[in-house]
């Protein structure tokens, strides 16, 4: 018989990127007494990965739990960035309600719409939390109207529209039910969770059913499956069967070796868990997301939505440049292969395919950011490899017509830059759908644009808007092919010979364009060392020194003034490279190079 388990609540925190989800979880942890009074706690304690901390974004969803008035509240912190939307989709299967965090100034943004749509489709009750009300430019009343309009646009039911609104400042640690209340602490939010989020339902006496929604990986114990107990009880040393809704053939008998529940930031080992508990299970080797763990007597798979398909791909190759193997720890195709396939253990939105070339792998993901985070992680772990320019994944419709992925781009820019943005996106086959003022001399524009039109645009966008523009994108399905796009108008400056760059050589090269390197750097023939001001590629000799004569010494160079080089970050380098170039990635360096290093062979291939 189905019963409710009143001492548990399962919630997910969803929002657009940078609206304060992780900071809110921090405060809930602090105020529920998870940390000692004198304990030093890092900011955004849930973002455990270095890249998450540096960029201030959440990449992987995290589980935690707090206790309030004897009720255990399991909280899942989800990513806000569109490229990691695959994480959000599946986490929502674990919870019974969501807290939608909205910035009191920015209001409802593209990703807000994406995550809210997912929650409403699953019929989850929503608590709307208007965060950052301490900002001087906050406009909570207007933002509430925007959120309600969003609910109506997404065909929310009457019950869903009747959701509670909370005003909060996660940074200052308070929440209020009304703007006129005195700001004290997070208790109003805790109370709203207990009152409004339903307790998990299930049959504790039925056969065991646990749906795996997230996979964690640990070098010592292998895969750890995280999911909610839907029915029955799960125990350590229990014999179970693993089945999958999308793969009816699958039936694997396994044994549960260890079982954990969440308590604050820790995992606590337990002997058994019953309905509504979120558990971590270790000891099952090839567990994957969407699997259901069942009793052998009645193996029933729980339906699970398919994860969104990737839209963008890159070639990952073994580094074969003249400087190969000098800086990296892992350089062979075996190392590269093992690492890429290991990533599949935890990242469900990623695809890795082997190609005809043994040293090349095709890696597909949800967007440039998704793949650049993987590249950055591998680089920090000591891997050395090369990647090609990102390309989109096309499809064919039933008539054999070519379809390509489309994005909706939402752009906020100061009024004076609207012209240049419309012009640039128009060249990249973008169509302006709407445009209107949003206060403070800013304009909001919506474009429908092919995904390939956005490849390499972010750098231009920041330059064109002098760093004041904000761009957000959301995947918008497939549409007929829009025609060719010219990516880059400028050519490359290519090193003529292998050696060390010298001030004298760089001085004459800098007149041709913008340099990416300074003096004293090692270069090789075919390496891209700068951007040409014109459309053609030019070879320049940056290793050229001044010849000595009877009357001239080599120190006469000192008067030469060099313009500081433009040092490219990983994202900028991925944006910059053209289809005939590769980016060489090592733990210490990022080098752009031509695919064909030999100038004669390169010219021949271009003439074909």
N, C-alpha and C positions, 0 to 999 in steps of 0.2 A: 504493500500500500504506500502511495506517495505521501511523504511528510515534508514539512519545512524544517530546516535546521536554523533556529533563531539565533544561535550564538556565533554565526558566521555571516559576513558580507563580502562579496567579491566585486571589486570595481576596477575599471581601467580609466586612466587619465589621458584624454585625447585633446589635441589642439594643433593649430598651425605652428610652424617652426618659430621658436623664440617668443612664445607667449607666456612662458613661465611654468611649464608642467613639472620639470625636475625640481625647481625651487619650491614649488608647492608641496611636493612629496617630502622634501627636506624638512619643511616646517611641520608637517603631519608627524614625521618621525620624531622630531625634537619634542613636540608638545605632548606626545603620548608616552614620553618617558623612556624611549628606546636607549637614549644616550645618558650617561651619568652627568651630574651637574658640572663637574670639572673636566669632562672629556673634550679633547680637541677634535673638532669635526671639520673635514674639508667642505668647502662650498660645493653644491651639486654633487652630493656624496654618491648618488646613484650612477653618475657618469664615471664608470670605473676605468674606461679605456683612455689612453693618453690622447688619442686624436679627438675623442669626445670632449675632453677637458680643454684642449687647445682651441678647438673651433666653437665650443659652446653649443654643440648639437648632440642630441641623443641618436645613436645609430642602431643599437640593439635594445629590444624591450627588456625591462628588468622587473623582477618580482620582489616584493617586500611585504611585510605584514606588521600592523600595529594593533594594540589592544585598547579599547575604549569601553568603559562600563561593562567589563566582562565579555564584550563581543570582539571576536577577532575580525579585523578588516584586512583582507588580502588586497594589496594595491599593485597594479601593473602600470609602470611608467612606459609610455610608448613614444616612438620617434615622431617628430612633426614634419620632417622633410619628405617631399613627394617621392624621392628615390627609394625611401625605405618604407613605402606604403604597404609592401608585402607583410611587414612585421605587424602592422596595425590590424590588417584584415583578419589574421588568424588568432590574434590575442583576444579579440572580442568574443570568440567562442568560449572563452574560459570564464567570462564574467557575467554578472546579472544586472549590471547597470554601468553607466559611464558618467564621469565629470568632464564636461566640455569647458575648457579654459579659453577665454577670449580676452585679448588685450583691450583695455578700456580706451585706448586711443586709436589703434589700428582697426579695431572692429573685426567683422567676419571676413576672413581671407580665403583664398582658393583651397588651401589644405583643410581649413575649418569645414568647408563644404564637403570635401572628400571624406573626412573621418566621420562627420555627422551622418552623411548618407549611409555609410557602412553600419553605423549604430542603429539607425532607424530601420534599415532593412532587416536587421536581426531582432527588431521589436524591443530594444533595450530602453529602459527608462533613462532620462537624461537630467542631470543637475547642471545648470549653466552657472559657471563661476566667472564673473567679470573681474579679471585680475588687473593689477597695476593701477588701482584707483588713486594711488598716492602721486601719480604723475601730474605735473601742473596742467598739462594739456588734455587730461582725461575727459571723456564725454560719455559717461555711463548710460545716460538716458537714451541717447541716439544709438549707442551700440546695442542696447536691448532691442530696440525697434529693428535694427539690422538682423539680429539673431532670429527674431520672430518671423521676419520676412523669409529668412533662409529656411526655417521650419516649414513655412507654407509652400515655398518653392519645391521642397523635397516631399511634399504630400504627407506631412506628419498627421497622425490621428489626433482626435480631441484630447485623449489622455496625455499624449506626448507634448501637445501644445501647452498643456496646463502644468508645465514643469516649474520647479522652484528656481529662483535666481538668487545667487549669493554674490555679495560685493567683497572683494578681498585684496589684500596686498601681501603676496607671498613673501616678498623681501622683508617687510616689516612684521610679518607673522600674525596678521589678524584677518578675521572674516566677519561680515555683518549681514543680517537679513534685510536691513534697511539702511539707506544712505545716512539717515539721521542718527543711527545708533552710535554708541560710543565704541571706538575700536579697542578691543581688548586682546582676544586670542582666537584660536581656531575652533573653539567649542561649537559655534553655530554651524560650521561645516560638518563636524563630526555628528551632531544631532540630526542634521538634514540627511546624512548618509543612512543613519539608523532608521529614520522615519520613512524615507522615500525609496531607498533601494531595496528590492524584495530579497528575502532570505532565499538561499538556494534550495531547490526542491529535488526530491529523488526518493527512491525506494531503498531503505537501508537493508532490507531483507532479500532484495532481488540478487541476481547474479552480477558479478563485478563488471563495471564499464568505466573505463577512463580514456578520454580523448586526449591525445598528445598534441599540444598547440605550439610548443616551443622546444627547441633542442639546444642544450648547452653541451659543451665539449670540454673534457678534462683529460690531460695527457695520461693520468694515472688510472682513471676508471673508464675512459672512453666516453661514449655518448650518454648524456643524462636527459631523459625525457621529462618535460614539465607539462602537467595537464590537470584538469579538474575531475574529481571522482563524481560521475553522473549518477550511478546507481551502485548499491551494494557496498561492500567493504573490501579494501585491498590490504594485504598483510605481507610482511617479509617472509621469504622462503615459500611463497604461494606459487603453485604451478598455474600459468596463464597461457592464453593464446593471443597472438598479435594478428589482427585482421585490418583491412583497409577498404573503405567505401568505394574508392575508384579502382581498386584492384581485387575483384572478387576471388581470384585464384589464391590470393595470399592467405596462408594459415600457418603460423609458425609457433611451435610450442616452446616456451621459455620459462625461466624461474626468476622471480623478483629477488635480487640479492640484498639491495638496500632501499630504504624508503625515507624520504626527508619531507618535513614541512618547513615553511618559512616563519621566522621570528625576527622582526627587525631586519637587519642586514645579514643575518646568519641563516644557515640551513641547519635544522635540528633533526637528528635521526629519530624516527618513531617506529613503533612495531606495527601499527595499523592506522588506517585513515578511512573515514566514512564519507557519506555524501556531502558535497559542497566544499570539501577540503581541496586546496591546490597543493599538489604533491610533486616532488622531483624523484624520479625512479632511475636507479643505475643498475647495470648488470645485463642490459639487453644490447647486443652488439649492433645490429643494423636497424635500430629504431628510427623511424623518420616522421616528419610532421604529417598529421592527418591519420596516423595509425590509431586504432582503438585496442586497448588492452582489455581482454574479456576473460570470464571464467570459461574453462573448457566445456562445461555442460551446455552453455548457450552462447556461442560466439556471434554477437550482433554488432556490426560496424555502425558507428555514429556518422551521419552524413557530414561532409566537410567541403567547403567551397574550394574550388581549384585556385591556386595562387596565380595572380596576374602574370602574364607572359612577359619576358624581357623585350625591350624595344631597340636596344643598341648593343653593338658588339665591337670588340677590339681583338687584334691578334697579339698574343703574348709569345715572344720568341726567345730562344737562347741568345745571349749577347755574343755576336761574332765580330765586334769592332776590333781595331788594332790594340785597344786597351782592355780587352776582355780578360776577366779573371784577376785583375789587379786589386780591386777594392772589395769585391763581394766574398762572402763565405760560402754561399750555395750558388753554383753557376751552371750545373749540368742540366740536361733536359729531364733527367730522373728527379732531381731536386724540385724543378719547376712543376713537373707533373704531380708529384706527391703533394706539394703545397696547395696547388689549385684544387685538386680533388678533395683535400682535407677541408677546404673552405666550404665545400658543399655540405659538410656535416652540420653547419650552423646557419648557412645563408640559403634560404629556399628560393629566393628570387634570382639566383645565379645559375647559369648553365655553363658547363665546360665541355668542349668537344675536341677530340683529337682530329688533326688534319692529315692530308697525305704526307706532308713534311713531318718527320719525326720530332723536329725541334720546335714546331709551332703549334700553339693551341688557340682555339677560338673561344673567347670568354664573352658571354652575353649577360647584360644586366639591365636595370631599370632606368639608368641615366648616367651622365658623365660623373656626377658626384659619387654614385654608388661604386663605379669602377675605380675612381681615383682614390677612394678610401682603401680599397683592397690593395692598390699599387703602393700606397703610402705604408700600409701595415707590413707588406712583404719587404719593402725597402728597409724598414726599421729592424726587421728580423734578420737582415744580412743577405737578402737575395739580390742577385744581379741578373737583369734581363732587359729585353727591348720591347716596346709596345708600338703598335701602328696607330694611325688616326682612327678615331671612333667612326663607325659607319652604322646606318640604321638597318633594321631587319625588315625586309619587304615581305608582303604576302601577295597571293593571287586570289581574285574572286572567282566565282563559278564560271564566268565567261573568259577567264584567263587574263583579265585586265590587272595591271600592276597596282597594288595598294601600298600606301606608306603610312607610318604612324604620325598622328597629328598631336599637337599640344595646344592647350589654351595658355597664353602668356598674359599675366596680369602685371601691368607696369605702373608704378607710381613715380612720377618725376616732377621736378620744378617746372613751372609753365614754360620757361624760356628754352627747355630742351625737347619739347614735344616734337618739333619739326624734324630734328635730326634722327630721333628714334623712329618716327613713322617712315622716314626716307630709308633708313638702314634696313628695317624689317620688311619694307616693301620690296627691296632688292632681294631679300631672302624668302620671297613668296608668302610673306605674312599678310593677312587681311584684317584691317581694323574693324572690330565688331561694335565697340561702344567707346565713348569718351566723355568724361565729365569732371568738374572740379571736386576736390575733397577737402578743401580748406587749407589755409596756410600757404597760398599760392602754389599748391600742388595739383596735378592732373592725374586721374586714373584712367588708363587705357586697357582695353581687352583686345587681344589679337588671336586669331586662329592661324597657326603657323606649322609647317612640317617640322618634325623633330630634328631633321638634318639641317634645317635653317637656323636652329639654335646652337648647333655645334660650332664652337669657336667664337660665339657672339658675346659671351659674358665680359671678356676683356675689353672689347670695343665699347660695350654698353657703359662700363664704369668710366672709360676715358671720355666718351661723348657726354656723360651727365656729370662729369667732374666728381665722381664718387657719391653723388647725391641720390641716384636712382635706386629703386628697389624693384627687383623682378622676381616673380614667382610663376612657376609653371605647373600644370597638371595634365596628365595624359588624357587625350580626348578621342580615343579610338582610331580606326584606320580609315583613310579616304583615298580616292584615286590620285595617282602620281601627279605632282604639280609641275614637272619640268625641271630642267637643269638649274643648279645654283652655283654661282661663282663664289668660292669661299674666301680666298685671300687675294687681294689685289697686288700686294708687294711680293717681290721675289726674295731669295735668300742670299746672304753673303757666305761663300763656302771657302773653307781653308784649302790652300793650294798644296801644301806639303805638311808632313809630320814634323813636329818639333815643339819649341816653346815660344809663346807669343812675346814679341818685343815691342817696346814703346814706339820705335821708329816705324815698324810695319803697321802697327795699329793706327798710328797718326794718319798715314795715307789712306787706310781703309775706312776710317770714321767719316771721311767726306762722302762716302758712297751710301751711308745709311746709319742705322742704329746698331751698336755693337752689344753682344751678350757676354763678352769676356773682357777681362782686364789684362795687363802685362804679367808675364811669369806663369801663364797657364799652359798646360800641355794640350796640344791640338793634334789632329791627324787629318790627312787628305780626305776630303769628302764630308768633314764635320761642318755643321752650320754654326757660324760664329756671330751672325747678326742678320738684320733685316735690311734688304735693299730698299732704297727710296722708290725705285721703279719696279716694273713687273717682272723683269728677267732675273734669273739667277746669275750671279757673278762670282768668279773665283778670285780670291785676294790672297796675297802672301803676307801673313801676319808674323812670320818668323824671319822676315828680311831685316838684316842689320846694315848699318851704315859702313861703307868700306873705309878703311883708314888710309890716309895719304901722309906725305911728309909734313903737311901743314895742318892737318886736322886730326884731332883725337876723338876717340869714341865717346868721350864724356860730353861732347858738344850736343848730345841728345837731350841733355837735361832741361833745356829750355822748352821742349815740346810739351804742349798741354793736351791732355786727353779728356774728352767728355766722359763722365762716369758711366760705366756700362749699365744696361738694363738687365738686372738679374731676374730670371724667370722663375716663378714658383712652379710646382708640379702642375696645377690647374692651368696656369698661363702657358706652359710648354705644351700641354695636351691640346689647348686651344690653338696654338700657333702652328703646329706641324701640319704639313700638307700630305696629300695622299702618297707622294713618292718619298716621304721621309719617315724616320723612326725616332722614337725617343728612347735613348739609352738610360736605364735607371739603375743606379748602384747605391749602396748605403751612403756614399759620400758625395756623389755628383749626379747631375742631370745633364746629359748632352744630347743635342739634336743632331742627327746625321742624315745623309741621303741613304736610301736603301742600297743604291749602287754607288760604291765609293769611287771606283775608277772613272775619271772624267770622260774618257773616250767611249767606254761602254755605256755611260749614262746618256751621252749625246745620241748614240745610236738608238737606244731604247726610246728616247723622246721623239726621234725622227720617224719612228715606225708608224 
